[in-house]
Amino acid sequence: MAEGKILIGSLVLLVYYILGRRGVSLQRIVKRQALFVKKFLVYLWELAFSYQVNPLAAIQPLSAAT
């Protein structure tokens, strides 16, 4: 009877350990994906607003194509 309780207790600890490690790895994957998405959005934001606009383009005449 005591051996059964020890076996069940060790099995519960083993399952808890495995689930805990899997949870840590899942958190690591989620954090990595969130960081990737953040970097991507920052890159798109910088790309969208780093484009140099010539304010004189609206009043400058177009040069004739040769």
PDBQT receptor file of N, H, CA, C and O in Angstrom, charges set to zero:
ATOM      1  N   MET A   1       0.829  -1.191   0.000  1.00  0.00    +0.000 N 
ATOM      2  CA  MET A   1       0.000   0.000   0.000  1.00  0.00    +0.000 C 
ATOM      3  C   MET A   1       0.868   1.247   0.000  1.00  0.00    +0.000 C 
ATOM      4  O   MET A   1       0.581   2.200  -0.725  1.00  0.00    +0.000 OA
ATOM      5  N   ALA A   2       1.921   1.255   0.799  1.00  0.00    +0.000 N 
ATOM      6  H   ALA A   2       2.155   0.481   1.388  1.00  0.00    +0.000 HD
ATOM      7  CA  ALA A   2       2.807   2.414   0.870  1.00  0.00    +0.000 C 
ATOM      8  C   ALA A   2       3.574   2.575  -0.442  1.00  0.00    +0.000 C 
ATOM      9  O   ALA A   2       3.835   3.693  -0.886  1.00  0.00    +0.000 OA
ATOM     10  N   GLU A   3       3.939   1.421  -1.067  1.00  0.00    +0.000 N 
ATOM     11  H   GLU A   3       3.727   0.512  -0.706  1.00  0.00    +0.000 HD
ATOM     12  CA  GLU A   3       4.658   1.526  -2.342  1.00  0.00    +0.000 C 
ATOM     13  C   GLU A   3       3.782   2.160  -3.409  1.00  0.00    +0.000 C 
ATOM     14  O   GLU A   3       4.290   2.892  -4.259  1.00  0.00    +0.000 OA
ATOM     15  N   GLY A   4       2.494   1.901  -3.388  1.00  0.00    +0.000 N 
ATOM     16  H   GLY A   4       2.082   1.306  -2.698  1.00  0.00    +0.000 HD
ATOM     17  CA  GLY A   4       1.562   2.493  -4.350  1.00  0.00    +0.000 C 
ATOM     18  C   GLY A   4       1.469   4.002  -4.185  1.00  0.00    +0.000 C 
ATOM     19  O   GLY A   4       1.415   4.744  -5.166  1.00  0.00    +0.000 OA
ATOM     20  N   LYS A   5       1.452   4.453  -2.914  1.00  0.00    +0.000 N 
ATOM     21  H   LYS A   5       1.497   3.851  -2.118  1.00  0.00    +0.000 HD
ATOM     22  CA  LYS A   5       1.392   5.897  -2.669  1.00  0.00    +0.000 C 
ATOM     23  C   LYS A   5       2.681   6.571  -3.125  1.00  0.00    +0.000 C 
ATOM     24  O   LYS A   5       2.657   7.669  -3.680  1.00  0.00    +0.000 OA
ATOM     25  N   ILE A   6       3.808   5.901  -2.884  1.00  0.00    +0.000 N 
ATOM     26  H   ILE A   6       3.827   5.009  -2.433  1.00  0.00    +0.000 HD
ATOM     27  CA  ILE A   6       5.089   6.461  -3.326  1.00  0.00    +0.000 C 
ATOM     28  C   ILE A   6       5.136   6.521  -4.849  1.00  0.00    +0.000 C 
ATOM     29  O   ILE A   6       5.596   7.508  -5.424  1.00  0.00    +0.000 OA
ATOM     30  N   LEU A   7       4.654   5.454  -5.501  1.00  0.00    +0.000 N 
ATOM     31  H   LEU A   7       4.280   4.653  -5.033  1.00  0.00    +0.000 HD
ATOM     32  CA  LEU A   7       4.638   5.418  -6.960  1.00  0.00    +0.000 C 
ATOM     33  C   LEU A   7       3.723   6.516  -7.520  1.00  0.00    +0.000 C 
ATOM     34  O   LEU A   7       4.098   7.213  -8.462  1.00  0.00    +0.000 OA
ATOM     35  N   ILE A   8       2.539   6.666  -6.948  1.00  0.00    +0.000 N 
ATOM     36  H   ILE A   8       2.235   6.099  -6.182  1.00  0.00    +0.000 HD
ATOM     37  CA  ILE A   8       1.609   7.699  -7.413  1.00  0.00    +0.000 C 
ATOM     38  C   ILE A   8       2.197   9.094  -7.155  1.00  0.00    +0.000 C 
ATOM     39  O   ILE A   8       2.105   9.976  -8.008  1.00  0.00    +0.000 OA
ATOM     40  N   GLY A   9       2.794   9.285  -5.990  1.00  0.00    +0.000 N 
ATOM     41  H   GLY A   9       2.869   8.569  -5.297  1.00  0.00    +0.000 HD
ATOM     42  CA  GLY A   9       3.400  10.581  -5.665  1.00  0.00    +0.000 C 
ATOM     43  C   GLY A   9       4.529  10.927  -6.617  1.00  0.00    +0.000 C 
ATOM     44  O   GLY A   9       4.627  12.066  -7.073  1.00  0.00    +0.000 OA
ATOM     45  N   SER A  10       5.386   9.954  -6.925  1.00  0.00    +0.000 N 
ATOM     46  H   SER A  10       5.306   9.029  -6.555  1.00  0.00    +0.000 HD
ATOM     47  CA  SER A  10       6.487  10.221  -7.848  1.00  0.00    +0.000 C 
ATOM     48  C   SER A  10       5.969  10.451  -9.266  1.00  0.00    +0.000 C 
ATOM     49  O   SER A  10       6.529  11.254 -10.012  1.00  0.00    +0.000 OA
ATOM     50  N   LEU A  11       4.905   9.751  -9.633  1.00  0.00    +0.000 N 
ATOM     51  H   LEU A  11       4.450   9.099  -9.027  1.00  0.00    +0.000 HD
ATOM     52  CA  LEU A  11       4.301   9.954 -10.952  1.00  0.00    +0.000 C 
ATOM     53  C   LEU A  11       3.696  11.357 -11.065  1.00  0.00    +0.000 C 
ATOM     54  O   LEU A  11       3.827  12.016 -12.096  1.00  0.00    +0.000 OA
ATOM     55  N   VAL A  12       3.039  11.800 -10.005  1.00  0.00    +0.000 N 
ATOM     56  H   VAL A  12       2.932  11.265  -9.167  1.00  0.00    +0.000 HD
ATOM     57  CA  VAL A  12       2.479  13.158  -9.993  1.00  0.00    +0.000 C 
ATOM     58  C   VAL A  12       3.593  14.192 -10.106  1.00  0.00    +0.000 C 
ATOM     59  O   VAL A  12       3.459  15.159 -10.856  1.00  0.00    +0.000 OA
ATOM     60  N   LEU A  13       4.685  14.006  -9.379  1.00  0.00    +0.000 N 
ATOM     61  H   LEU A  13       4.794  13.220  -8.770  1.00  0.00    +0.000 HD
ATOM     62  CA  LEU A  13       5.812  14.933  -9.458  1.00  0.00    +0.000 C 
ATOM     63  C   LEU A  13       6.432  14.941 -10.858  1.00  0.00    +0.000 C 
ATOM     64  O   LEU A  13       6.802  15.996 -11.373  1.00  0.00    +0.000 OA
ATOM     65  N   LEU A  14       6.542  13.763 -11.464  1.00  0.00    +0.000 N 
ATOM     66  H   LEU A  14       6.241  12.906 -11.045  1.00  0.00    +0.000 HD
ATOM     67  CA  LEU A  14       7.096  13.673 -12.814  1.00  0.00    +0.000 C 
ATOM     68  C   LEU A  14       6.207  14.410 -13.815  1.00  0.00    +0.000 C 
ATOM     69  O   LEU A  14       6.713  15.153 -14.657  1.00  0.00    +0.000 OA
ATOM     70  N   VAL A  15       4.895  14.216 -13.735  1.00  0.00    +0.000 N 
ATOM     71  H   VAL A  15       4.484  13.613 -13.051  1.00  0.00    +0.000 HD
ATOM     72  CA  VAL A  15       3.968  14.892 -14.639  1.00  0.00    +0.000 C 
ATOM     73  C   VAL A  15       4.024  16.397 -14.402  1.00  0.00    +0.000 C 
ATOM     74  O   VAL A  15       4.020  17.167 -15.362  1.00  0.00    +0.000 OA
ATOM     75  N   TYR A  16       4.075  16.830 -13.151  1.00  0.00    +0.000 N 
ATOM     76  H   TYR A  16       4.077  16.205 -12.371  1.00  0.00    +0.000 HD
ATOM     77  CA  TYR A  16       4.162  18.257 -12.840  1.00  0.00    +0.000 C 
ATOM     78  C   TYR A  16       5.443  18.852 -13.412  1.00  0.00    +0.000 C 
ATOM     79  O   TYR A  16       5.429  19.955 -13.958  1.00  0.00    +0.000 OA
ATOM     80  N   TYR A  17       6.549  18.123 -13.289  1.00  0.00    +0.000 N 
ATOM     81  H   TYR A  17       6.561  17.226 -12.846  1.00  0.00    +0.000 HD
ATOM     82  CA  TYR A  17       7.836  18.594 -13.822  1.00  0.00    +0.000 C 
ATOM     83  C   TYR A  17       7.783  18.718 -15.346  1.00  0.00    +0.000 C 
ATOM     84  O   TYR A  17       8.239  19.715 -15.905  1.00  0.00    +0.000 OA
ATOM     85  N   ILE A  18       7.228  17.707 -16.015  1.00  0.00    +0.000 N 
ATOM     86  H   ILE A  18       6.857  16.897 -15.560  1.00  0.00    +0.000 HD
ATOM     87  CA  ILE A  18       7.155  17.726 -17.486  1.00  0.00    +0.000 C 
ATOM     88  C   ILE A  18       6.256  18.866 -17.951  1.00  0.00    +0.000 C 
ATOM     89  O   ILE A  18       6.609  19.589 -18.882  1.00  0.00    +0.000 OA
ATOM     90  N   LEU A  19       5.097  19.035 -17.313  1.00  0.00    +0.000 N 
ATOM     91  H   LEU A  19       4.810  18.448 -16.557  1.00  0.00    +0.000 HD
ATOM     92  CA  LEU A  19       4.197  20.118 -17.705  1.00  0.00    +0.000 C 
ATOM     93  C   LEU A  19       4.821  21.478 -17.415  1.00  0.00    +0.000 C 
ATOM     94  O   LEU A  19       4.633  22.422 -18.183  1.00  0.00    +0.000 OA
ATOM     95  N   GLY A  20       5.546  21.584 -16.338  1.00  0.00    +0.000 N 
ATOM     96  H   GLY A  20       5.698  20.817 -15.714  1.00  0.00    +0.000 HD
ATOM     97  CA  GLY A  20       6.219  22.843 -16.018  1.00  0.00    +0.000 C 
ATOM     98  C   GLY A  20       7.268  23.192 -17.050  1.00  0.00    +0.000 C 
ATOM     99  O   GLY A  20       7.366  24.347 -17.464  1.00  0.00    +0.000 OA
ATOM    100  N   ARG A  21       8.054  22.216 -17.475  1.00  0.00    +0.000 N 
ATOM    101  H   ARG A  21       7.974  21.278 -17.139  1.00  0.00    +0.000 HD
ATOM    102  CA  ARG A  21       9.076  22.483 -18.487  1.00  0.00    +0.000 C 
ATOM    103  C   ARG A  21       8.435  22.813 -19.827  1.00  0.00    +0.000 C 
ATOM    104  O   ARG A  21       8.919  23.684 -20.549  1.00  0.00    +0.000 OA
ATOM    105  N   ARG A  22       7.366  22.132 -20.157  1.00  0.00    +0.000 N 
ATOM    106  H   ARG A  22       6.973  21.423 -19.571  1.00  0.00    +0.000 HD
ATOM    107  CA  ARG A  22       6.671  22.409 -21.417  1.00  0.00    +0.000 C 
ATOM    108  C   ARG A  22       6.079  23.812 -21.381  1.00  0.00    +0.000 C 
ATOM    109  O   ARG A  22       6.092  24.517 -22.390  1.00  0.00    +0.000 OA
ATOM    110  N   GLY A  23       5.560  24.221 -20.226  1.00  0.00    +0.000 N 
ATOM    111  H   GLY A  23       5.550  23.648 -19.407  1.00  0.00    +0.000 HD
ATOM    112  CA  GLY A  23       5.018  25.569 -20.083  1.00  0.00    +0.000 C 
ATOM    113  C   GLY A  23       6.085  26.624 -20.267  1.00  0.00    +0.000 C 
ATOM    114  O   GLY A  23       5.839  27.659 -20.887  1.00  0.00    +0.000 OA
ATOM    115  N   VAL A  24       7.278  26.371 -19.730  1.00  0.00    +0.000 N 
ATOM    116  H   VAL A  24       7.478  25.531 -19.227  1.00  0.00    +0.000 HD
ATOM    117  CA  VAL A  24       8.379  27.314 -19.887  1.00  0.00    +0.000 C 
ATOM    118  C   VAL A  24       8.780  27.415 -21.348  1.00  0.00    +0.000 C 
ATOM    119  O   VAL A  24       9.033  28.512 -21.847  1.00  0.00    +0.000 OA
ATOM    120  N   SER A  25       8.841  26.280 -22.042  1.00  0.00    +0.000 N 
ATOM    121  H   SER A  25       8.636  25.389 -21.636  1.00  0.00    +0.000 HD
ATOM    122  CA  SER A  25       9.226  26.320 -23.451  1.00  0.00    +0.000 C 
ATOM    123  C   SER A  25       8.153  27.008 -24.284  1.00  0.00    +0.000 C 
ATOM    124  O   SER A  25       8.478  27.722 -25.232  1.00  0.00    +0.000 OA
ATOM    125  N   LEU A  26       6.884  26.809 -23.951  1.00  0.00    +0.000 N 
ATOM    126  H   LEU A  26       6.619  26.229 -23.181  1.00  0.00    +0.000 HD
ATOM    127  CA  LEU A  26       5.812  27.497 -24.674  1.00  0.00    +0.000 C 
ATOM    128  C   LEU A  26       5.880  28.997 -24.435  1.00  0.00    +0.000 C 
ATOM    129  O   LEU A  26       5.668  29.782 -25.359  1.00  0.00    +0.000 OA
ATOM    130  N   GLN A  27       6.174  29.402 -23.204  1.00  0.00    +0.000 N 
ATOM    131  H   GLN A  27       6.347  28.765 -22.453  1.00  0.00    +0.000 HD
ATOM    132  CA  GLN A  27       6.317  30.831 -22.910  1.00  0.00    +0.000 C 
ATOM    133  C   GLN A  27       7.474  31.412 -23.699  1.00  0.00    +0.000 C 
ATOM    134  O   GLN A  27       7.381  32.533 -24.200  1.00  0.00    +0.000 OA
ATOM    135  N   ARG A  28       8.555  30.672 -23.816  1.00  0.00    +0.000 N 
ATOM    136  H   ARG A  28       8.631  29.762 -23.410  1.00  0.00    +0.000 HD
ATOM    137  CA  ARG A  28       9.721  31.146 -24.568  1.00  0.00    +0.000 C 
ATOM    138  C   ARG A  28       9.365  31.324 -26.052  1.00  0.00    +0.000 C 
ATOM    139  O   ARG A  28       9.771  32.302 -26.680  1.00  0.00    +0.000 OA
ATOM    140  N   ILE A  29       8.612  30.379 -26.601  1.00  0.00    +0.000 N 
ATOM    141  H   ILE A  29       8.283  29.584 -26.091  1.00  0.00    +0.000 HD
ATOM    142  CA  ILE A  29       8.212  30.469 -28.011  1.00  0.00    +0.000 C 
ATOM    143  C   ILE A  29       7.286  31.664 -28.213  1.00  0.00    +0.000 C 
ATOM    144  O   ILE A  29       7.442  32.409 -29.181  1.00  0.00    +0.000 OA
ATOM    145  N   VAL A  30       6.331  31.854 -27.319  1.00  0.00    +0.000 N 
ATOM    146  H   VAL A  30       6.204  31.250 -26.533  1.00  0.00    +0.000 HD
ATOM    147  CA  VAL A  30       5.399  32.973 -27.444  1.00  0.00    +0.000 C 
ATOM    148  C   VAL A  30       6.137  34.300 -27.327  1.00  0.00    +0.000 C 
ATOM    149  O   VAL A  30       5.858  35.233 -28.080  1.00  0.00    +0.000 OA
ATOM    150  N   LYS A  31       7.076  34.393 -26.387  1.00  0.00    +0.000 N 
ATOM    151  H   LYS A  31       7.302  33.635 -25.775  1.00  0.00    +0.000 HD
ATOM    152  CA  LYS A  31       7.846  35.635 -26.237  1.00  0.00    +0.000 C 
ATOM    153  C   LYS A  31       8.677  35.905 -27.479  1.00  0.00    +0.000 C 
ATOM    154  O   LYS A  31       8.770  37.051 -27.918  1.00  0.00    +0.000 OA
ATOM    155  N   ARG A  32       9.285  34.873 -28.054  1.00  0.00    +0.000 N 
ATOM    156  H   ARG A  32       9.210  33.942 -27.697  1.00  0.00    +0.000 HD
ATOM    157  CA  ARG A  32      10.099  35.052 -29.256  1.00  0.00    +0.000 C 
ATOM    158  C   ARG A  32       9.237  35.528 -30.426  1.00  0.00    +0.000 C 
ATOM    159  O   ARG A  32       9.648  36.411 -31.179  1.00  0.00    +0.000 OA
ATOM    160  N   GLN A  33       8.042  34.949 -30.584  1.00  0.00    +0.000 N 
ATOM    161  H   GLN A  33       7.707  34.232 -29.973  1.00  0.00    +0.000 HD
ATOM    162  CA  GLN A  33       7.156  35.356 -31.664  1.00  0.00    +0.000 C 
ATOM    163  C   GLN A  33       6.668  36.787 -31.460  1.00  0.00    +0.000 C 
ATOM    164  O   GLN A  33       6.574  37.556 -32.417  1.00  0.00    +0.000 OA
ATOM    165  N   ALA A  34       6.358  37.146 -30.208  1.00  0.00    +0.000 N 
ATOM    166  H   ALA A  34       6.434  36.522 -29.431  1.00  0.00    +0.000 HD
ATOM    167  CA  ALA A  34       5.899  38.509 -29.932  1.00  0.00    +0.000 C 
ATOM    168  C   ALA A  34       7.017  39.511 -30.222  1.00  0.00    +0.000 C 
ATOM    169  O   ALA A  34       6.756  40.592 -30.751  1.00  0.00    +0.000 OA
ATOM    170  N   LEU A  35       8.245  39.163 -29.884  1.00  0.00    +0.000 N 
ATOM    171  H   LEU A  35       8.456  38.285 -29.454  1.00  0.00    +0.000 HD
ATOM    172  CA  LEU A  35       9.376  40.047 -30.159  1.00  0.00    +0.000 C 
ATOM    173  C   LEU A  35       9.582  40.192 -31.662  1.00  0.00    +0.000 C 
ATOM    174  O   LEU A  35       9.889  41.284 -32.140  1.00  0.00    +0.000 OA
ATOM    175  N   PHE A  36       9.420  39.113 -32.405  1.00  0.00    +0.000 N 
ATOM    176  H   PHE A  36       9.171  38.226 -32.016  1.00  0.00    +0.000 HD
ATOM    177  CA  PHE A  36       9.545  39.163 -33.859  1.00  0.00    +0.000 C 
ATOM    178  C   PHE A  36       8.485  40.080 -34.465  1.00  0.00    +0.000 C 
ATOM    179  O   PHE A  36       8.788  40.894 -35.337  1.00  0.00    +0.000 OA
ATOM    180  N   VAL A  37       7.237  39.945 -33.998  1.00  0.00    +0.000 N 
ATOM    181  H   VAL A  37       6.992  39.284 -33.289  1.00  0.00    +0.000 HD
ATOM    182  CA  VAL A  37       6.153  40.780 -34.512  1.00  0.00    +0.000 C 
ATOM    183  C   VAL A  37       6.410  42.240 -34.165  1.00  0.00    +0.000 C 
ATOM    184  O   VAL A  37       6.167  43.123 -34.988  1.00  0.00    +0.000 OA
ATOM    185  N   LYS A  38       6.897  42.502 -32.958  1.00  0.00    +0.000 N 
ATOM    186  H   LYS A  38       7.094  41.784 -32.290  1.00  0.00    +0.000 HD
ATOM    187  CA  LYS A  38       7.193  43.876 -32.547  1.00  0.00    +0.000 C 
ATOM    188  C   LYS A  38       8.278  44.477 -33.433  1.00  0.00    +0.000 C 
ATOM    189  O   LYS A  38       8.136  45.606 -33.904  1.00  0.00    +0.000 OA
ATOM    190  N   LYS A  39       9.353  43.740 -33.664  1.00  0.00    +0.000 N 
ATOM    191  H   LYS A  39       9.469  42.824 -33.281  1.00  0.00    +0.000 HD
ATOM    192  CA  LYS A  39      10.430  44.234 -34.521  1.00  0.00    +0.000 C 
ATOM    193  C   LYS A  39       9.923  44.492 -35.932  1.00  0.00    +0.000 C 
ATOM    194  O   LYS A  39      10.302  45.484 -36.556  1.00  0.00    +0.000 OA
ATOM    195  N   PHE A  40       9.073  43.613 -36.438  1.00  0.00    +0.000 N 
ATOM    196  H   PHE A  40       8.765  42.807 -35.932  1.00  0.00    +0.000 HD
ATOM    197  CA  PHE A  40       8.518  43.766 -37.773  1.00  0.00    +0.000 C 
ATOM    198  C   PHE A  40       7.660  45.025 -37.867  1.00  0.00    +0.000 C 
ATOM    199  O   PHE A  40       7.768  45.776 -38.837  1.00  0.00    +0.000 OA
ATOM    200  N   LEU A  41       6.807  45.262 -36.865  1.00  0.00    +0.000 N 
ATOM    201  H   LEU A  41       6.719  44.652 -36.077  1.00  0.00    +0.000 HD
ATOM    202  CA  LEU A  41       5.955  46.445 -36.877  1.00  0.00    +0.000 C 
ATOM    203  C   LEU A  41       6.772  47.723 -36.752  1.00  0.00    +0.000 C 
ATOM    204  O   LEU A  41       6.464  48.721 -37.402  1.00  0.00    +0.000 OA
ATOM    205  N   VAL A  42       7.814  47.701 -35.921  1.00  0.00    +0.000 N 
ATOM    206  H   VAL A  42       8.065  46.890 -35.393  1.00  0.00    +0.000 HD
ATOM    207  CA  VAL A  42       8.684  48.873 -35.802  1.00  0.00    +0.000 C 
ATOM    208  C   VAL A  42       9.393  49.130 -37.122  1.00  0.00    +0.000 C 
ATOM    209  O   VAL A  42       9.535  50.280 -37.539  1.00  0.00    +0.000 OA
ATOM    210  N   TYR A  43       9.837  48.075 -37.778  1.00  0.00    +0.000 N 
ATOM    211  H   TYR A  43       9.722  47.141 -37.439  1.00  0.00    +0.000 HD
ATOM    212  CA  TYR A  43      10.491  48.222 -39.076  1.00  0.00    +0.000 C 
ATOM    213  C   TYR A  43       9.528  48.829 -40.095  1.00  0.00    +0.000 C 
ATOM    214  O   TYR A  43       9.904  49.736 -40.838  1.00  0.00    +0.000 OA
ATOM    215  N   LEU A  44       8.282  48.332 -40.137  1.00  0.00    +0.000 N 
ATOM    216  H   LEU A  44       7.976  47.595 -39.534  1.00  0.00    +0.000 HD
ATOM    217  CA  LEU A  44       7.303  48.893 -41.071  1.00  0.00    +0.000 C 
ATOM    218  C   LEU A  44       7.010  50.357 -40.763  1.00  0.00    +0.000 C 
ATOM    219  O   LEU A  44       6.877  51.171 -41.677  1.00  0.00    +0.000 OA
ATOM    220  N   TRP A  45       6.909  50.694 -39.475  1.00  0.00    +0.000 N 
ATOM    221  H   TRP A  45       7.017  50.032 -38.733  1.00  0.00    +0.000 HD
ATOM    222  CA  TRP A  45       6.646  52.075 -39.074  1.00  0.00    +0.000 C 
ATOM    223  C   TRP A  45       7.792  52.977 -39.536  1.00  0.00    +0.000 C 
ATOM    224  O   TRP A  45       7.560  54.040 -40.113  1.00  0.00    +0.000 OA
ATOM    225  N   GLU A  46       9.033  52.545 -39.280  1.00  0.00    +0.000 N 
ATOM    226  H   GLU A  46       9.222  51.682 -38.811  1.00  0.00    +0.000 HD
ATOM    227  CA  GLU A  46      10.188  53.336 -39.695  1.00  0.00    +0.000 C 
ATOM    228  C   GLU A  46      10.249  53.454 -41.215  1.00  0.00    +0.000 C 
ATOM    229  O   GLU A  46      10.577  54.517 -41.742  1.00  0.00    +0.000 OA
ATOM    230  N   LEU A  47       9.939  52.388 -41.908  1.00  0.00    +0.000 N 
ATOM    231  H   LEU A  47       9.673  51.524 -41.479  1.00  0.00    +0.000 HD
ATOM    232  CA  LEU A  47       9.965  52.421 -43.359  1.00  0.00    +0.000 C 
ATOM    233  C   LEU A  47       8.897  53.370 -43.905  1.00  0.00    +0.000 C 
ATOM    234  O   LEU A  47       9.145  54.099 -44.866  1.00  0.00    +0.000 OA
ATOM    235  N   ALA A  48       7.726  53.360 -43.302  1.00  0.00    +0.000 N 
ATOM    236  H   ALA A  48       7.525  52.767 -42.522  1.00  0.00    +0.000 HD
ATOM    237  CA  ALA A  48       6.636  54.203 -43.776  1.00  0.00    +0.000 C 
ATOM    238  C   ALA A  48       6.937  55.684 -43.568  1.00  0.00    +0.000 C 
ATOM    239  O   ALA A  48       6.559  56.507 -44.401  1.00  0.00    +0.000 OA
ATOM    240  N   PHE A  49       7.603  56.036 -42.484  1.00  0.00    +0.000 N 
ATOM    241  H   PHE A  49       7.911  55.367 -41.807  1.00  0.00    +0.000 HD
ATOM    242  CA  PHE A  49       7.815  57.438 -42.173  1.00  0.00    +0.000 C 
ATOM    243  C   PHE A  49       9.235  57.912 -42.429  1.00  0.00    +0.000 C 
ATOM    244  O   PHE A  49       9.564  59.053 -42.102  1.00  0.00    +0.000 OA
ATOM    245  N   SER A  50      10.080  57.076 -43.000  1.00  0.00    +0.000 N 
ATOM    246  H   SER A  50       9.812  56.150 -43.266  1.00  0.00    +0.000 HD
ATOM    247  CA  SER A  50      11.425  57.520 -43.325  1.00  0.00    +0.000 C 
ATOM    248  C   SER A  50      11.527  57.948 -44.786  1.00  0.00    +0.000 C 
ATOM    249  O   SER A  50      12.581  58.413 -45.219  1.00  0.00    +0.000 OA
ATOM    250  N   TYR A  51      10.463  57.798 -45.537  1.00  0.00    +0.000 N 
ATOM    251  H   TYR A  51       9.607  57.420 -45.185  1.00  0.00    +0.000 HD
ATOM    252  CA  TYR A  51      10.455  58.178 -46.950  1.00  0.00    +0.000 C 
ATOM    253  C   TYR A  51      10.540  59.693 -47.052  1.00  0.00    +0.000 C 
ATOM    254  O   TYR A  51       9.699  60.402 -46.498  1.00  0.00    +0.000 OA
ATOM    255  N   GLN A  52      11.542  60.191 -47.750  1.00  0.00    +0.000 N 
ATOM    256  H   GLN A  52      12.225  59.615 -48.200  1.00  0.00    +0.000 HD
ATOM    257  CA  GLN A  52      11.746  61.626 -47.871  1.00  0.00    +0.000 C 
ATOM    258  C   GLN A  52      10.819  62.185 -48.941  1.00  0.00    +0.000 C 
ATOM    259  O   GLN A  52      10.833  61.737 -50.088  1.00  0.00    +0.000 OA
ATOM    260  N   VAL A  53      10.030  63.150 -48.558  1.00  0.00    +0.000 N 
ATOM    261  H   VAL A  53      10.019  63.513 -47.627  1.00  0.00    +0.000 HD
ATOM    262  CA  VAL A  53       9.102  63.784 -49.477  1.00  0.00    +0.000 C 
ATOM    263  C   VAL A  53       9.676  65.152 -49.837  1.00  0.00    +0.000 C 
ATOM    264  O   VAL A  53      10.097  65.910 -48.963  1.00  0.00    +0.000 OA
ATOM    265  N   ASN A  54       9.688  65.454 -51.123  1.00  0.00    +0.000 N 
ATOM    266  H   ASN A  54       9.347  64.838 -51.833  1.00  0.00    +0.000 HD
ATOM    267  CA  ASN A  54      10.170  66.744 -51.590  1.00  0.00    +0.000 C 
ATOM    268  C   ASN A  54       9.000  67.735 -51.570  1.00  0.00    +0.000 C 
ATOM    269  O   ASN A  54       8.083  67.605 -52.381  1.00  0.00    +0.000 OA
ATOM    270  N   PRO A  55       9.007  68.719 -50.665  1.00  0.00    +0.000 N 
ATOM    271  CA  PRO A  55       7.868  69.646 -50.593  1.00  0.00    +0.000 C 
ATOM    272  C   PRO A  55       7.793  70.568 -51.820  1.00  0.00    +0.000 C 
ATOM    273  O   PRO A  55       6.740  71.143 -52.096  1.00  0.00    +0.000 OA
ATOM    274  N   LEU A  56       8.888  70.707 -52.543  1.00  0.00    +0.000 N 
ATOM    275  H   LEU A  56       9.743  70.240 -52.319  1.00  0.00    +0.000 HD
ATOM    276  CA  LEU A  56       8.881  71.567 -53.719  1.00  0.00    +0.000 C 
ATOM    277  C   LEU A  56       8.401  70.837 -54.980  1.00  0.00    +0.000 C 
ATOM    278  O   LEU A  56       8.233  71.465 -56.026  1.00  0.00    +0.000 OA
ATOM    279  N   ALA A  57       8.185  69.550 -54.896  1.00  0.00    +0.000 N 
ATOM    280  H   ALA A  57       8.322  69.040 -54.046  1.00  0.00    +0.000 HD
ATOM    281  CA  ALA A  57       7.788  68.778 -56.058  1.00  0.00    +0.000 C 
ATOM    282  C   ALA A  57       6.447  69.243 -56.624  1.00  0.00    +0.000 C 
ATOM    283  O   ALA A  57       6.212  69.116 -57.826  1.00  0.00    +0.000 OA
ATOM    284  N   ALA A  58       5.573  69.775 -55.786  1.00  0.00    +0.000 N 
ATOM    285  H   ALA A  58       5.764  69.879 -54.810  1.00  0.00    +0.000 HD
ATOM    286  CA  ALA A  58       4.255  70.199 -56.246  1.00  0.00    +0.000 C 
ATOM    287  C   ALA A  58       4.340  71.473 -57.077  1.00  0.00    +0.000 C 
ATOM    288  O   ALA A  58       3.472  71.716 -57.915  1.00  0.00    +0.000 OA
ATOM    289  N   ILE A  59       5.375  72.297 -56.862  1.00  0.00    +0.000 N 
ATOM    290  H   ILE A  59       6.080  72.100 -56.182  1.00  0.00    +0.000 HD
ATOM    291  CA  ILE A  59       5.438  73.565 -57.582  1.00  0.00    +0.000 C 
ATOM    292  C   ILE A  59       6.535  73.584 -58.641  1.00  0.00    +0.000 C 
ATOM    293  O   ILE A  59       6.596  74.508 -59.452  1.00  0.00    +0.000 OA
ATOM    294  N   GLN A  60       7.393  72.578 -58.642  1.00  0.00    +0.000 N 
ATOM    295  H   GLN A  60       7.343  71.827 -57.983  1.00  0.00    +0.000 HD
ATOM    296  CA  GLN A  60       8.451  72.522 -59.659  1.00  0.00    +0.000 C 
ATOM    297  C   GLN A  60       7.875  71.974 -60.956  1.00  0.00    +0.000 C 
ATOM    298  O   GLN A  60       7.148  70.982 -60.932  1.00  0.00    +0.000 OA
ATOM    299  N   PRO A  61       8.182  72.592 -62.076  1.00  0.00    +0.000 N 
ATOM    300  CA  PRO A  61       7.700  72.033 -63.350  1.00  0.00    +0.000 C 
ATOM    301  C   PRO A  61       8.439  70.739 -63.688  1.00  0.00    +0.000 C 
ATOM    302  O   PRO A  61       9.613  70.570 -63.358  1.00  0.00    +0.000 OA
ATOM    303  N   LEU A  62       7.739  69.850 -64.338  1.00  0.00    +0.000 N 
ATOM    304  H   LEU A  62       6.785  69.987 -64.606  1.00  0.00    +0.000 HD
ATOM    305  CA  LEU A  62       8.355  68.586 -64.749  1.00  0.00    +0.000 C 
ATOM    306  C   LEU A  62       9.354  68.869 -65.870  1.00  0.00    +0.000 C 
ATOM    307  O   LEU A  62       9.072  69.645 -66.782  1.00  0.00    +0.000 OA
ATOM    308  N   SER A  63      10.504  68.243 -65.794  1.00  0.00    +0.000 N 
ATOM    309  H   SER A  63      10.734  67.613 -65.053  1.00  0.00    +0.000 HD
ATOM    310  CA  SER A  63      11.486  68.424 -66.839  1.00  0.00    +0.000 C 
ATOM    311  C   SER A  63      11.065  67.639 -68.088  1.00  0.00    +0.000 C 
ATOM    312  O   SER A  63      10.501  66.549 -67.985  1.00  0.00    +0.000 OA
ATOM    313  N   ALA A  64      11.339  68.193 -69.237  1.00  0.00    +0.000 N 
ATOM    314  H   ALA A  64      11.797  69.078 -69.321  1.00  0.00    +0.000 HD
ATOM    315  CA  ALA A  64      10.940  67.528 -70.478  1.00  0.00    +0.000 C 
ATOM    316  C   ALA A  64      11.798  66.296 -70.694  1.00  0.00    +0.000 C 
ATOM    317  O   ALA A  64      13.019  66.349 -70.544  1.00  0.00    +0.000 OA
ATOM    318  N   ALA A  65      11.174  65.203 -71.041  1.00  0.00    +0.000 N 
ATOM    319  H   ALA A  65      10.182  65.160 -71.164  1.00  0.00    +0.000 HD
ATOM    320  CA  ALA A  65      11.897  63.967 -71.297  1.00  0.00    +0.000 C 
ATOM    321  C   ALA A  65      12.533  64.054 -72.677  1.00  0.00    +0.000 C 
ATOM    322  O   ALA A  65      11.895  64.476 -73.641  1.00  0.00    +0.000 OA
ATOM    323  N   THR A  66      13.779  63.656 -72.758  1.00  0.00    +0.000 N 
ATOM    324  H   THR A  66      14.297  63.313 -71.974  1.00  0.00    +0.000 HD
ATOM    325  CA  THR A  66      14.477  63.715 -74.047  1.00  0.00    +0.000 C 
ATOM    326  C   THR A  66      14.548  62.356 -74.698  1.00  0.00    +0.000 C 
ATOM    327  O   THR A  66      15.101  62.221 -75.789  1.00  0.00    +0.000 OA
TER     328      THR A  66
